[in-house]
Amino acid sequence: MLPARPGRPRVEGAAPSVAVVGAGIAGLAAATALAERGVDVTLYERRPYLGGRVGGWPTRLRDGTTVTMSRGFHAFFRQYYNLRGLLRRTDPELARLTGLPDYPLLHGSGLSDSFRHVPRTPPWSAAGFVALSSTFRLRDLRAMDPVAALPLLDVRVPEVYDRLDATSAHGFLEAVRFPERARHLAFEVFSRSFFADPRELSAAEMALMFHIYFLGSAEGLLFDVPRSPFPDALWDPLAGYLTGHGARLRTGTAVEQVTPGPAGGHAVATGGDERIHDGVVLALDAAGLRNLVADSSLLGDAPWRERIARLRTAPPFLVSRLWLDRPVAPDRPGFLGTSGFGGLDNISVLERWEDEAARWRGRTGGSVVELHAYAVPPGASREVEQKRLLEQLHRVYPETRTAEVVDARHEWHDDCPLFPVGGYTDRPTVRTPDPGLVVAGDIVRTDLPVALMERAATTGFLAANALLERWGVRGQTLWTVPARGRSAALRGLAGWAGR
């Protein structure tokens, strides 16, 4: 538990105003913490919907059905304490989430893995995965370099970045002589969840993921998913909660420029309209942050602006959602991670958990299947890649070869953050040279062991806390997995390796 600094429970007197730019998870977390404490919040979002990369919007199929499209499957792991805390504002029991029974992995060679029966208590979680996995053979384990692997036993933040950020995930696994078969099914799945090739990803991020899911927590690798499309399950209820606390939600409104005022505060310009706010939260993706700072020449100082300008985005990714005229086999899992099937990274069968897809399945007898391809080579033909994903679906689930695609949606995006080798120091922190300007999002670095959606939620709360501290108001209490390895014996081994 990370308590907020002491302070009053709410603002007193005239409420300060804050502009939150970006209504993804980070912006929603910041807006929630601020509005709950009496701050006058205006939330700006250029898209017509909330949720950012976890948002959804309506689309009409050829059969006349209106359904919700999104940018694809997201796993709500049980170590996402702060994100889940945000969702509990409108769903105290998290009843709008449901757990999938397994996290299965399949390689093109036929090898498979599962996390269903892996122990959850560290260090038996990591040991159990090795013991139960078909990808670890005795001769592979004998060939590994245990000394090179010891840094994984005591991952500390931010020290792990000092130790491993100059190495790629691929290079680290090579040094460890990690078994090739297990590498494809275990660590590569993690690295590609960052939408990056392991040769481009910082080994520190991979080690952090290992700590979060194996040696730093007892929740394991199983996860929850929303029972309904993202707007219904997550963001529409939170929008009502925010407006109930006086926040103004300005969707479909792009912020074009933020300018510090001579007497304090910031002018936020949105195409002909300009309003002065006492504080600003920039909760944007890497490209959005880079562009807004470039267009706001007076923000921050020169070194800060230069670091923001160097932020990079991951390669493009593709989400293909297919409405098929017949069902996939009944024993197919709701989610399957894949490797060795060309560009295909996972398959979801949405009617296994989502009510909207289940209703379409019940009415038509078909299936709603989603395919993901991460880190697609820039410049690749979109039509070719979409066709290849369908071919790989037929390879993994042969019964789909005879299915007709009733309708399809293909979402291409290239706005996810890249965590490149040696890039940690360039990433922004929550605080900036201007105390009235803070930054939040999954690109933001923090001295806490968090990643992906949980990093977005955590930095959103941290951004709100930084502003609330200025006004003497107590902020949001946070939770994380421990910031170091849990086992004293393993910490001792890792310390010996570092000498």
C-alpha atoms as one frame of an Amber mdcrd trajectory, in Angstrom:
protein
   0.000   0.000   0.000   1.309   3.437  -0.971  -0.620   6.046   1.049  -1.134
   9.490  -0.421   0.420  12.478   1.311  -1.675  13.792   4.213  -4.116  16.567
   3.461  -7.729  17.663   3.554 -10.301  15.222   2.140 -11.628  17.811  -0.348
 -10.787  21.243  -1.701 -12.063  24.143   0.345 -13.234  27.458  -0.997 -13.187
  28.160  -4.738 -12.516  24.935  -6.607  -9.363  24.889  -8.767  -9.953  23.861
 -12.363  -8.024  21.129 -14.159  -8.008  20.168 -17.823  -7.415  16.455 -18.393
  -6.344  15.953 -22.002  -7.092  12.414 -23.125  -9.859  10.090 -21.909  -8.049
   6.783 -21.980  -7.458   4.838 -18.786  -4.860   7.330 -17.508  -7.053  10.366
 -18.128 -10.119   8.705 -16.619  -8.161   7.762 -13.489  -6.839  11.307 -13.088
 -10.251  12.877 -13.708 -11.894  10.521 -11.208  -9.463  11.228  -8.370  -9.688
  14.985  -8.965 -13.469  15.203  -9.342 -14.058  13.085  -6.226 -12.145  15.682
  -4.200 -14.086  18.680  -5.468 -11.786  19.843  -8.285 -13.515  21.426 -11.287
 -12.548  18.924 -14.016 -12.916  19.221 -17.779 -11.994  16.045 -19.658 -11.047
  16.542 -23.317 -11.027  13.643 -25.783 -10.590  13.960 -29.553 -12.437  10.692
 -30.206 -16.224  10.516 -29.828 -15.897   7.843 -27.120 -14.103   7.209 -23.828
 -11.527   4.546 -23.061  -8.762   5.377 -25.518  -7.178   2.165 -26.764  -9.720
   0.246 -24.668 -12.690   2.126 -26.124 -15.502   0.960 -28.384 -17.892   2.381
 -30.956 -20.995   1.166 -32.826 -20.891  -0.345 -36.303 -23.628  -1.865 -38.434
 -23.145  -5.288 -39.996 -24.435  -6.309 -43.406 -27.182  -8.353 -41.746 -28.492
  -5.144 -40.135 -27.187  -5.866 -36.640 -25.650  -2.965 -34.731 -22.628  -4.195
 -32.784 -19.749  -2.642 -30.887 -16.314  -2.624 -32.482 -13.102  -2.008 -30.574
  -9.350  -2.206 -30.952  -9.377  -5.696 -29.634  -9.094  -8.019 -26.688  -7.588
  -6.805 -23.403  -6.784  -9.008 -20.417  -7.616  -7.483 -17.036  -5.047  -9.262
 -14.889  -5.738  -9.553 -11.195  -2.504  -7.718 -10.377  -4.028  -4.565 -11.887
  -4.972  -3.297  -8.442  -5.318   0.400  -9.298  -7.186  -0.159 -12.561  -9.558
  -2.484 -10.771  -9.945   0.132  -8.051 -11.006   2.624 -10.720 -13.585   0.170
 -12.071 -14.926  -0.497  -8.568 -16.231   3.082  -8.468 -19.225   1.888 -10.463
 -18.938  -1.886  -9.986 -17.856  -2.588  -6.388 -17.854  -6.377  -6.817 -16.430
  -6.230 -10.355 -19.473  -8.193 -11.458 -19.108  -6.796 -14.986 -15.861  -8.767
 -15.312 -15.642 -12.526 -15.659 -12.652 -14.821 -15.391 -11.485 -17.003 -18.236
 -10.630 -20.512 -17.019  -7.191 -20.663 -18.628  -4.471 -18.762 -20.466  -3.461
 -21.326 -23.099  -0.523 -20.913 -25.499   0.058 -22.801 -28.755   3.105 -22.941
 -31.010   3.061 -23.827 -34.697   5.184 -26.897 -33.942   2.324 -28.345 -31.890
   3.779 -27.505 -28.483   1.351 -26.009 -26.013   1.377 -24.491 -22.549  -1.164
 -23.454 -19.981  -1.225 -21.409 -16.799  -4.357 -22.959 -15.337  -2.587 -25.391
 -13.022   0.517 -23.314 -12.296   0.809 -22.496  -8.579   0.152 -18.859  -7.775
   2.384 -18.463  -4.709   5.908 -17.236  -5.482   8.476 -18.695  -5.939   6.480
 -21.854  -6.684   4.703 -19.989  -9.486   7.864 -19.753 -11.592   9.090 -23.207
 -10.568   5.668 -24.694 -11.256   5.537 -23.218 -14.724   8.900 -24.786 -15.564
   7.902 -28.148 -14.062   4.521 -28.302 -15.802   5.528 -26.835 -19.147   6.120
 -29.167 -22.078   8.603 -26.653 -23.500  11.227 -27.173 -20.782  13.302 -30.330
 -21.230  15.933 -31.526 -18.788  18.758 -31.045 -21.289  17.518 -27.483 -21.938
  17.632 -26.649 -18.246  21.136 -28.059 -17.944  22.288 -25.850 -20.814  21.005
 -22.634 -19.259  23.322 -20.117 -17.597  21.804 -19.745 -14.103  24.078 -16.851
 -13.145  22.903 -14.803 -16.138  19.289 -15.486 -15.121  19.693 -14.417 -11.489
  18.646 -10.767 -12.062  15.106 -12.097 -12.606  14.990 -13.282  -8.998  15.068
  -9.814  -7.457  13.595  -7.247  -9.802  13.620  -3.798  -8.236  12.261  -0.600
  -9.712  13.928   1.574 -10.910  17.202  -0.363 -10.414  16.153  -2.954 -13.000
  16.407  -0.251 -15.657  19.957   0.616 -14.602  20.813  -3.048 -14.921  18.966
  -4.215 -18.006  17.654  -1.289 -20.052  20.754  -1.328 -22.290  20.009  -4.951
 -23.271  17.241  -6.229 -25.540  14.812  -8.875 -24.356  16.159 -11.142 -27.100
  19.764 -10.474 -26.053  19.019 -11.232 -22.409  17.366 -14.545 -23.252  20.317
 -15.406 -25.502  22.732 -14.727 -22.636  20.676 -16.922 -20.311  20.514 -19.605
 -23.024  16.813 -19.772 -22.363  15.315 -22.805 -24.176  14.245 -21.862 -27.680
  10.916 -23.666 -27.430   9.976 -22.048 -24.120  11.185 -18.674 -25.373   8.614
 -18.652 -28.158   5.737 -19.664 -25.928   6.529 -17.756 -22.746   8.700 -14.675
 -22.983   7.930 -13.848 -26.592   4.217 -13.735 -25.786   5.016 -11.219 -23.039
   7.235  -9.096 -25.248   4.694  -8.987 -28.027   2.061  -7.811 -25.568   4.108
  -4.606 -25.778   3.497  -4.654 -29.571   7.226  -5.026 -30.131   9.728  -7.481
 -31.514  11.889  -8.927 -28.677  14.981  -7.532 -30.437  13.577  -4.019 -30.017
  12.178  -4.333 -26.485  14.162  -3.373 -23.392  15.041  -6.414 -21.298  14.120
  -4.356 -18.229  10.457  -4.297 -19.325  10.489  -8.062 -19.854  12.070  -8.633
 -16.441   9.470  -6.355 -14.865   6.690  -8.443 -16.404   8.299 -11.621 -15.023
   8.356 -10.026 -11.569   4.769  -8.770 -11.738   3.242 -12.081 -12.819   5.535
 -14.724 -11.307   7.718 -13.672  -8.376   6.084 -10.446  -7.227   2.445 -11.452
  -6.807   0.197 -14.344  -5.886  -2.542 -13.714  -8.478  -0.904 -15.797 -11.205
  -1.406 -15.489 -14.950  -5.163 -15.980 -15.168  -7.209 -12.891 -15.934 -10.669
 -11.379 -16.286 -12.467  -9.924 -19.288 -15.534  -7.661 -19.504 -18.852  -9.479
 -19.873 -20.090  -6.753 -22.250 -18.404  -4.481 -24.797 -16.060  -1.937 -23.241
 -18.479   1.037 -23.313 -21.293  -0.880 -21.613 -19.156  -2.683 -19.050 -16.614
  -0.003 -18.209 -16.791   3.517 -19.535 -20.465   4.496 -19.809 -20.971   3.818
 -16.084 -17.782   5.745 -15.259 -18.942   8.658 -17.419 -22.099   8.856 -15.322
 -20.007   8.707 -12.152 -17.797  11.555 -13.337 -20.649  13.825 -14.388 -22.278
  13.075 -11.046 -19.182  14.587  -9.451 -19.422  17.691 -11.601 -16.884  16.799
 -14.301 -17.497  17.988 -17.877 -16.802  15.413 -20.599 -15.924  16.977 -23.939
 -15.616  14.063 -26.329 -14.995  14.790 -29.998 -12.872  17.748 -28.910  -9.182
  17.824 -29.791  -6.844  20.005 -27.762  -4.618  21.877 -30.196  -2.361  23.843
 -27.870  -1.571  24.346 -24.190   0.052  27.646 -23.214   1.328  28.638 -19.739
  -0.217  31.883 -18.563   1.910  34.796 -17.285   0.029  34.844 -13.987  -0.105
  31.045 -13.570  -2.472  28.498 -14.987  -2.614  27.266 -18.560  -4.701  28.234
 -21.574  -6.115  25.153 -23.286  -7.105  25.785 -26.914  -9.579  23.572 -28.768
 -10.196  25.003 -32.217 -11.576  28.474 -31.662 -12.238  27.976 -27.949  -9.713
  28.727 -25.209 -10.119  28.244 -21.471  -7.793  28.928 -18.548  -7.189  26.085
 -16.089  -5.221  25.987 -12.854  -3.701  22.625 -13.743  -3.340  20.347 -16.763
  -2.967  16.563 -17.047  -1.583  15.378 -20.386  -2.892  11.801 -20.611  -2.034
  11.091 -24.242  -0.399   8.296 -26.184   3.225   8.770 -27.240   2.411  10.292
 -30.631  -0.309  12.539 -29.228   1.960  13.801 -26.457   4.805  14.387 -28.885
   2.577  16.328 -31.278   0.846  18.464 -28.646   4.139  19.435 -27.020   5.580
  20.303 -30.443   2.576  22.573 -31.057   2.817  24.146 -27.581   6.185  25.835
 -27.787   6.144  27.356 -24.291   5.506  24.138 -22.354   8.237  22.778 -20.108
  11.908  23.486 -20.682  14.255  22.557 -23.531  15.578  19.241 -22.107  12.044
  18.053 -21.299  10.774  18.962 -24.749  13.706  17.184 -26.371  12.960  13.984
 -24.460   9.299  14.136 -25.454  10.313  14.634 -29.109  12.352  11.411 -28.988
   9.439   9.221 -27.865   8.789   6.381 -30.291   5.761   4.292 -31.141   5.679
   0.549 -31.717   5.188  -0.925 -35.202   1.658  -1.173 -36.623  -0.742  -3.819
 -35.385  -3.853  -5.371 -36.850  -7.076  -6.489 -35.206  -9.388  -8.480 -37.488
 -12.851  -9.294 -36.175 -14.802 -11.828 -38.198 -18.459 -12.754 -37.982 -18.648
 -16.368 -39.231 -21.743 -18.214 -40.422 -20.984 -21.301 -38.324 -19.468 -21.867
 -34.891 -15.937 -22.786 -34.049 -15.578 -26.102 -32.215 -17.174 -25.991 -28.754
 -13.912 -26.855 -26.992 -12.060 -23.833 -28.355 -10.913 -21.495 -25.552 -12.132
 -17.939 -25.262  -8.559 -16.749 -25.735  -5.522 -18.470 -27.212  -2.017 -17.011
 -27.410  -0.153 -18.208 -30.481   3.409 -18.250 -31.791   4.876 -19.763 -34.915
   1.760 -19.074 -36.996   3.123 -16.317 -39.190   1.976 -12.948 -37.908  -0.888
 -14.338 -35.809  -0.400 -13.561 -32.108  -3.711 -14.623 -30.598  -7.287 -15.707
 -31.279 -10.370 -14.756 -29.282 -13.809 -16.361 -29.556 -15.897 -13.505 -28.229
 -19.158 -15.329 -27.602 -17.378 -17.346 -24.930 -17.631 -14.336 -22.599 -19.165
 -11.244 -24.247 -22.964 -10.948 -24.107 -23.312  -8.995 -27.358 -21.373 -11.617
 -29.320 -23.280 -14.388 -27.559 -26.595 -12.861 -28.663 -25.381 -12.718 -32.282
 -24.230 -16.333 -31.977 -27.604 -17.367 -30.568 -29.510 -15.657 -33.358 -27.349
 -16.782 -36.284 -25.625 -19.961 -35.141 -22.248 -18.477 -36.089 -19.185 -17.288
 -34.192 -17.489 -13.943 -33.577 -13.739 -14.463 -33.837 -10.993 -11.892 -33.339
  -7.420 -12.189 -34.613  -4.443 -10.062 -33.551  -1.151  -9.417 -35.320   1.335
  -7.328 -33.329   4.431  -5.589 -34.681   3.510  -5.878 -38.356   6.423  -4.737
 -40.550   5.895  -1.084 -41.570   4.939  -0.864 -45.206   3.398  -4.328 -45.314
   0.338  -4.672 -47.539  -2.763  -4.452 -45.393  -4.813  -6.703 -47.656  -2.073
  -9.330 -47.683  -1.700  -9.290 -43.891  -5.469  -9.566 -43.371  -5.577 -12.535
 -45.737  -2.659 -14.188 -43.970  -4.350 -13.887 -40.597  -7.413 -15.656 -41.964
  -5.205 -18.403 -43.395  -3.561 -18.889 -40.014  -6.980 -19.073 -38.334  -7.802
 -21.927 -40.714  -4.555 -23.607 -39.723  -5.140 -23.289 -35.974  -8.889 -23.981
 -36.060  -9.402 -26.161 -39.181 -13.199 -26.180 -38.829 -13.239 -22.509 -39.861
 -12.020 -23.378 -43.382 -15.575 -24.054 -44.496 -17.063 -21.051 -42.672 -18.250
 -18.056 -44.645 -17.213 -14.650 -43.342 -20.575 -12.897 -42.965 -18.854  -9.610
 -42.159 -15.460  -8.344 -41.037 -13.800  -5.314 -39.526 -10.060  -4.682 -39.738
  -8.518  -2.159 -37.351  -5.005  -0.916 -38.129  -3.178   1.297 -35.622   0.367
   2.380 -34.849  -0.016   4.438 -31.689   1.186   2.077 -28.958   4.336   3.113
 -27.063   7.667   1.495 -27.826   9.971   0.708 -24.900  13.220   0.475 -26.840
  16.601  -0.629 -25.617  18.130   2.265 -23.679  14.984   4.380 -23.851  14.003
   4.519 -20.183  15.612   7.864 -19.384  13.849   9.532 -22.315  10.407   8.575
 -21.080   8.562  11.352 -19.221   7.843  11.228 -15.522   4.534  12.289 -13.998
   5.994  15.591 -12.822   7.336  18.123 -15.309   9.382  21.339 -14.986   6.039
  23.141 -14.564   4.335  22.162 -11.259   0.912  22.859 -12.773   1.506  20.447
 -15.669   1.641  16.667 -15.160   1.781  13.688 -17.507   0.077  10.276 -17.305
  -0.135   7.175 -19.470   1.461   3.817 -20.165   4.511   5.556 -21.698   5.241
   7.366 -18.413   8.015   6.031 -16.179   7.512   5.659 -12.489   9.398   4.030
  -9.636   6.631   1.459  -9.218   6.391  -2.103 -10.599   3.488  -1.553 -13.003
   3.007  -2.082 -16.731   0.495  -1.780 -19.574  -3.054  -0.817 -18.503  -2.031
  -0.807 -14.848   0.739   1.687 -15.566  -1.823   3.911 -17.268  -4.198   3.805
 -14.290  -1.415   4.213 -11.729   0.181   7.226 -13.422  -3.257   8.776 -13.847
  -3.778   8.627 -10.090  -0.209   9.832  -9.478  -0.810  12.824 -11.765  -3.951
  13.716  -9.823  -2.057  13.319  -6.541   0.674  15.691  -7.705  -1.883  18.431
  -8.398  -3.916  17.746  -5.260  -0.751  18.070  -3.186  -0.409  21.676  -4.411
  -3.826  22.460  -2.948  -3.306  20.607   0.336  -5.730  17.807  -0.536  -5.102
  14.145   0.216  -4.828  12.069  -2.959  -5.490   8.482  -3.970  -3.949   5.579
  -2.049  -2.251   3.154  -4.437  -1.375  -0.538  -4.385   1.334  -2.419  -6.268
   3.140  -5.706  -6.155   6.264  -5.387  -3.965   9.001  -3.205  -5.438  11.553
  -6.005  -4.922  11.605  -9.802  -4.930   9.487 -11.398  -2.222  11.889 -14.214
  -1.301  14.882 -13.330   0.915  16.784 -16.380  -0.372  16.241 -15.410  -4.013
  17.152 -11.805  -3.263  20.379 -13.049  -1.749  21.179 -15.069  -4.867  20.445
 -12.131  -7.117  22.612  -9.863  -4.955  25.483 -12.329  -5.209  25.157 -12.277
  -9.006  25.299  -8.487  -9.059  28.638  -8.322  -7.226
